[in-house]
Amino acid sequence: MRAGLLGLVMAAALAAATPVWATTRVVTTTTDLAALVAAVGGDLVAVESIVPAGVDPEAFEPRPGDLAKVRQAALLVRVGLGYDYWVDAIVNQTGERRLMRAGESYLDASAGIPLLEIRGQSVINEGGHAHGVANPHYWLDPENAIIVTAGIAEALVRIAPGERDRVLANRQRFLAELATRRARWDRTLAPFAGVKLIAYHNSWPYFARRFRLDVTGFIEPRAGVAPSPAHLAQLISAGRKVQVRAILHEPYEPEDAARFVAQKLDVPVVRLAISVGSLAGTHDYLALFDYNVATLAKALGARRP
Amino acid sequence: MNEVGDALALLALPFAASVVFVLMHAYLGVHVLRRKIVFADLALAQLSALGATVAIANGYPATSAAGMGYALLFTVTGAALLAPTRGLARHVSQEAFVGIVYVVATAATILVVDRLPQGAEHVKKILGGSILTVDPADVAKFTALYAAIGLLHWLARQPLLALSTENQAAGRPRAIVWAWDFAFFLSFGIVVTSSVATAGVLLVFSLLIVPAVIGSIFSSRLSVVLMIAWGVGIAACAVGLAGSYALDLPTGAAMVMALAGFLPLAGLAKALVVVGARQRRANLRIAVTTVAGCALVALLASSVWLMINPTADQPLLALVERATGVGPAWLLGPTERDTFESATRDVLRFQAEVDRLDAMEKTARYQGKPLSDDEIRRIASYQQSFNEMTRGERFVQETLRGKARTRARWIIGAPGALIALLGLLALTRQSRKHHASGSKPNGVASNESAVT
C-alpha cells in the first residue's frame, strides 16, 4: 500500500519532469515509416501510423478519427508513389497548407530513393491499386532506410531545431545497428544468391535487388484480378524449367492459388511480412528483416540436399 | 506440348467441380425461381462468411472444425430468419427481406474484419472464389455432400416442391410449413456455403439462376427443366473454362459470362427452333428487324456524334479503323502522314528502350555485378524521359487523328447519318406494310391458328 503510493508519487514526479510540449506528434501512413520515425525520433516524438499494424495499406479506408490525427500532426510522413493515395483526401479535408505537398509538415519518404520499375502510365488508379510511377515497396530494401531516415531527421530538426544533436545521435545509433544486422542478413542469404522465386504480388523488387534474388513471376500480376488458367499454366511450366525454389506469399491474400502452384512445383509457400507488424515477430523495422530473412533462409535451406 | 498437357491437367478438376456444382445448383435454382427469392443464396452465403469471420476473430482457422461450426451456426440462423418470411409475403415482397438479411450480414462482416484484419483474406475469397485451384479432396467432399442433400430432397420431393410452387401453402398447418421451409433453407444454406468458398459469390449465383431460367423457358415440367438446365449448365461451364484458358481471362468471371451468353442463345432457340414453320418465319423477321434496327441506330448516333464533336472519342469509328486496318492516315496530307507514322514508330521504339532497361536492371539484381544506387537512378531517369517522350508522340498522334476526324466530319458523318436514316425509314415502312397485310408478327401459337 505504502510502496504503491510512493510509486504513484514518483511516477507523477517523473511525468512532470518530462516536458510534455517537447514531444513532437508525427503521423505516418504506414507502420514501416512509423518504425523508422520512432528509430530516429526516439522519445522526442509520439508517432502513430494511420494504417494499423496488420492491415493491408493498399486496401485501407480512412475513418473519421484519422482526420483529427492528421490535423494534430506536427509532421506527416507518407510512402508516396501512389501507394497511400488516400492520405491526400484526408489532408485536403483538414485544409492545412503545412500538411500539403511542399508544406513544412509534409514528408514524402520516397524522395531520393533509387526507384525500380518506372511505369509508362503514371496514372494513380484510385479503386484498384495500380502502382504509380514506380514500384512503391522501397522500404523492403534496408539500404533505403538510410535515405528515408535522413529525410525524417531533416524534417524533425526543422520542426525542433533545439533537438538537432539528439536526433542525429539517434539516427547514427540506428544506422550502426542496421549495418551490423545488414551484415548478418547478407551472410544468411548469401548461399541463396540467384535463387528463383515466384511471388504473389510484385512487392519484392527492392528486397530481391538487395539480397540478389530472382523473382521470376507473379501469381496475381494485377492486384485484385484472379489469375487466368493460361497464366497459371505458363507460370508452372516456366517455374519448372528455371527450377523455382519457393513461393513468396504475403498476408492479406487468400492462399489457394499460391498453395496450388507450390504443390505443382513441389516447393514451399513462404509467408513473408510486407510491413512492420503484419506478422507476429515483426514489431519494428529491424525485426521485420530479421523475420523475413530467417524465414526465407529456413524455407530455402530445408530443401538443400 | 507440355503446356497443353499442363492446361488440361489444370482445367480437369475445375471442370469436374463445376459439373458437380451444376447438378446441385441448377436443381436448387428451380426451387429458388419458383419461390421468387433469387437472392437468398447471397444472403445465406454472406451469413456463413460472417460466421467464418467471427470464428477467426475467436482464434479458429476458417477451415477448422470450429470454423465450420461457426459458419454452420450462422447459416442455420439465416435459415431460421428466412423460413418465416412466407408469412410476410402478403404484405411486402419476400425478396425485400432477403435483401435486408444480405446487406446486414455484409455490413456486419466488414465491421468484424475491421476489428480483425486477419479475416480480410477470407472475405476476399468469398467474393472472388478460386474454382481454378480447387483440389481433388474438395471435389470429393462436394460430391458426397451434394449426393446426401440430393437424396434428402428426392425423398422429400413432394412437400418441398409443393411448397415451392404454392403461394399460400393452402390447407397446411403453419408449423409444418415453417418446418419444411426451414429444412429447405438449411439445405440450401449448406450447399451455398460450401460452394461459395470455392466458386465465389458471382459464379454460384449464376450457376443457381441461369441454367434454371433457361430450363424454365422451354418447359414447366420439373424433369424437362432439370435436363435442359443440367445440359446447358455443363456446356456453359466447359465453354467458360476453355475461353478462360484460350483468352487468358480470370476463370470465375469468364464462366459467369459464358453462362449469361447462353441466355440469348436459348431465347433464339426458343423463338426459331422449337416453334412451327409459320411462327418461325415471323420470329425470324422480328429478330432480323431488331438487329438491323439496333445497328442502324448505332450508326446514326455515331455519325451524328462525329459531326457534333469529331475530336472526342469515336468508339464505332475506332472499331472500324482497327478492324479494317485503315487508319486516319488517308485523310492526312503527305507531311502529316509522315509525322503520324514516325510518331507511331517512335512510340514503339521508346517503349522498347524502357523494356530493355527494365530487363537489364532485373537481370543485374541477381546476376553479374550489382548496379549501384546511382546507376539505378540513372536508369530510372532514362526510363522517365522515354516515358515522357512516348507521351509526347502519343499527343502528336492524337492531334493528327483529331485533325483527320475533323476532316471526316462531313465526308463520313453526313453520308453515315443519311444511310442510317434511310435504312431506318425503310425498316419502319417494311414492318408497317407487314402489319397491314394481316400477319401478326408477335402472335402466339393459339392466335395464329385463329387467324388461319
HADDOCK unambig.tbl for C-alpha pairs under 7 A between the chains (distance, minus, plus):
assign (segid A and resid 54 and name CA) (segid B and resid 117 and name CA) 6.39 0.50 0.50
assign (segid A and resid 55 and name CA) (segid B and resid 117 and name CA) 5.50 0.50 0.50
assign (segid A and resid 114 and name CA) (segid B and resid 373 and name CA) 5.78 0.50 0.50
assign (segid A and resid 114 and name CA) (segid B and resid 376 and name CA) 5.76 0.50 0.50
assign (segid A and resid 114 and name CA) (segid B and resid 377 and name CA) 4.92 0.50 0.50
assign (segid A and resid 115 and name CA) (segid B and resid 377 and name CA) 6.61 0.50 0.50
assign (segid A and resid 115 and name CA) (segid B and resid 380 and name CA) 6.33 0.50 0.50
assign (segid A and resid 116 and name CA) (segid B and resid 380 and name CA) 6.82 0.50 0.50
assign (segid A and resid 117 and name CA) (segid B and resid 358 and name CA) 6.55 0.50 0.50
assign (segid A and resid 118 and name CA) (segid B and resid 380 and name CA) 6.25 0.50 0.50
assign (segid A and resid 118 and name CA) (segid B and resid 383 and name CA) 6.46 0.50 0.50
assign (segid A and resid 118 and name CA) (segid B and resid 384 and name CA) 6.77 0.50 0.50
assign (segid A and resid 120 and name CA) (segid B and resid 387 and name CA) 5.27 0.50 0.50
assign (segid A and resid 193 and name CA) (segid B and resid 366 and name CA) 6.54 0.50 0.50
assign (segid A and resid 194 and name CA) (segid B and resid 366 and name CA) 4.85 0.50 0.50
assign (segid A and resid 194 and name CA) (segid B and resid 367 and name CA) 6.68 0.50 0.50
assign (segid A and resid 208 and name CA) (segid B and resid 365 and name CA) 6.73 0.50 0.50
assign (segid A and resid 209 and name CA) (segid B and resid 365 and name CA) 4.40 0.50 0.50
assign (segid A and resid 209 and name CA) (segid B and resid 366 and name CA) 6.85 0.50 0.50
assign (segid A and resid 212 and name CA) (segid B and resid 365 and name CA) 5.33 0.50 0.50
assign (segid A and resid 212 and name CA) (segid B and resid 366 and name CA) 4.24 0.50 0.50
assign (segid A and resid 213 and name CA) (segid B and resid 365 and name CA) 6.82 0.50 0.50
assign (segid A and resid 213 and name CA) (segid B and resid 366 and name CA) 5.46 0.50 0.50
assign (segid A and resid 214 and name CA) (segid B and resid 366 and name CA) 5.92 0.50 0.50
assign (segid A and resid 225 and name CA) (segid B and resid 250 and name CA) 6.90 0.50 0.50
assign (segid A and resid 226 and name CA) (segid B and resid 250 and name CA) 5.23 0.50 0.50
assign (segid A and resid 227 and name CA) (segid B and resid 250 and name CA) 5.44 0.50 0.50
assign (segid A and resid 228 and name CA) (segid B and resid 244 and name CA) 6.39 0.50 0.50
assign (segid A and resid 228 and name CA) (segid B and resid 245 and name CA) 6.65 0.50 0.50
assign (segid A and resid 228 and name CA) (segid B and resid 248 and name CA) 5.40 0.50 0.50
assign (segid A and resid 228 and name CA) (segid B and resid 249 and name CA) 4.88 0.50 0.50
assign (segid A and resid 228 and name CA) (segid B and resid 250 and name CA) 4.27 0.50 0.50
assign (segid A and resid 228 and name CA) (segid B and resid 251 and name CA) 5.74 0.50 0.50
assign (segid A and resid 229 and name CA) (segid B and resid 132 and name CA) 6.88 0.50 0.50
assign (segid A and resid 229 and name CA) (segid B and resid 244 and name CA) 6.65 0.50 0.50
assign (segid A and resid 229 and name CA) (segid B and resid 245 and name CA) 5.21 0.50 0.50
assign (segid A and resid 229 and name CA) (segid B and resid 248 and name CA) 6.86 0.50 0.50
assign (segid A and resid 229 and name CA) (segid B and resid 251 and name CA) 6.90 0.50 0.50
assign (segid A and resid 230 and name CA) (segid B and resid 245 and name CA) 4.85 0.50 0.50
assign (segid A and resid 230 and name CA) (segid B and resid 248 and name CA) 5.36 0.50 0.50
assign (segid A and resid 231 and name CA) (segid B and resid 248 and name CA) 6.66 0.50 0.50
assign (segid A and resid 233 and name CA) (segid B and resid 3 and name CA) 6.67 0.50 0.50
assign (segid A and resid 233 and name CA) (segid B and resid 6 and name CA) 5.95 0.50 0.50
assign (segid A and resid 233 and name CA) (segid B and resid 7 and name CA) 5.80 0.50 0.50
assign (segid A and resid 234 and name CA) (segid B and resid 3 and name CA) 6.99 0.50 0.50
assign (segid A and resid 237 and name CA) (segid B and resid 3 and name CA) 6.59 0.50 0.50
assign (segid A and resid 252 and name CA) (segid B and resid 118 and name CA) 6.68 0.50 0.50
assign (segid A and resid 252 and name CA) (segid B and resid 120 and name CA) 6.21 0.50 0.50
assign (segid A and resid 252 and name CA) (segid B and resid 121 and name CA) 5.03 0.50 0.50
assign (segid A and resid 253 and name CA) (segid B and resid 121 and name CA) 5.04 0.50 0.50
assign (segid A and resid 254 and name CA) (segid B and resid 121 and name CA) 5.00 0.50 0.50
assign (segid A and resid 254 and name CA) (segid B and resid 122 and name CA) 6.64 0.50 0.50
assign (segid A and resid 254 and name CA) (segid B and resid 125 and name CA) 6.08 0.50 0.50
assign (segid A and resid 256 and name CA) (segid B and resid 133 and name CA) 6.31 0.50 0.50
assign (segid A and resid 257 and name CA) (segid B and resid 133 and name CA) 5.89 0.50 0.50
assign (segid A and resid 260 and name CA) (segid B and resid 133 and name CA) 5.91 0.50 0.50
